[in-house]
């Protein structure tokens, strides 16, 4: 392949992930055209400082396979209506905070047992457990920062071992949802602020951070992180983030940092 002609190809995982060093970054669009016959994800990163000290990850449709608010709405018979609002919000067509308040209001009176039932049906995206275990094993700070709800982020953190989590708080009266969410709303600005805060606490520059997400409220942190990777992104995100996972799983974030498969932890 002319893009890596004369370069040493290093296999991070046999027949699965390879890296090569070039003096000038290739055009990622041309690379994808050349490899169009293969289900291949391509990442262009700087060779120095590839292993990141901080990871900030979105939750819904990134670390877990679903949008928890949509799944919760199913127990109120409102999944289709709420999912339509979610899709528009995640593609940047609606104000995130306003859309969140609107959807939560529609769930007023929903029994709290629906939360546990939603969690019992929640599954992790392939590679999520390995990603967190490996990065933590090599000393990185890992944070789950979601526009979703603490009820779910707390359980994801307990299951996967993230260092911390931040999300919105659903309000209830002890037996049912009140249709309200605690203020202020955690949005794109909060995600970016968390990325900067954790980098400062670690004493590292933003270039030493990694962010992953799929929706419009992830764009700010994806753009500012040293390495921002979109995971099966919504169209508005795909249009602005060149490093994207569109075929593989979350272990690709490890390969993008130069971790060989032999270093992965569970």
C-alpha positions, 0 to 999 in steps of 0.5 A: 500500500503506497501510504506505508510504502517502505515503512515497518509494519508492526502487528499489535494483534496478528491479522487484527491490528497493525501500526506504522509510522509515517513522517507526514499523516496520510489522508484518512479519506484516501486510506478508507477508500483504498481499504473500502473492501475491508471492515477496517477502522483507521486512526491517525495519532501522534507517536509520542505520548500515545498512551493516555493518562486520562480517559473520559467516556460517554455511557449510553451507546458507547460503554453500554449498548442502549440509550437507558432513557429510551429503555426506561420509557418502554416501561411507560409505553413511551419508548417510540416517542421518547427515542425519537426525541433522543435521536434528534438530541444526539444528532444536535438537532435539539437543545440537549438540556431542554430535550432531557427535561421534556423526556423526563417529564413524560415519565412522571409517575413511573414506578421506580421498579422500572429503573431496576428492570431497565438495568437488568436488561442493560449490556456492555459494548464489546471491549468495554471491560478490557478497555477499562481494566487495561487503562487502569492497569497501566495507571490511567484515570478512567471516568464515566461522564454521561448525560444520562443518570447516576442510577445507571452510571453508578452500576456501570462503574461498579461493574467495570471498575471506572475510577469515577462517574458523573451524570444527571440525577432523576428525582423521585418521591420514594415510589415513583419518578416525579418527572423532574431531573436535578439541576444543573443539567450535565451537558457537553460543557460539563463533559469538557470541564471534567476532561480538563479537571482530571487532566489538571489533577493528574498534572498532565496536558490535554494532549495526554487525555482520551475521550470517546462518545457518539453523540452531539453532547460529546463533540466538545470533549472529543475535539479537545482531548489529545485523542478523541475517538467517536464510537459508531457516531451519529452523523453530526459527530462523524462529520467532525471527528476523523478518528472513528470506530465504525467496524470494530469494538472498544479495544480499538481505543487500546490499539490506537494508543499502541497497546498490543493485544498481549498487554490487554487485561480483563 
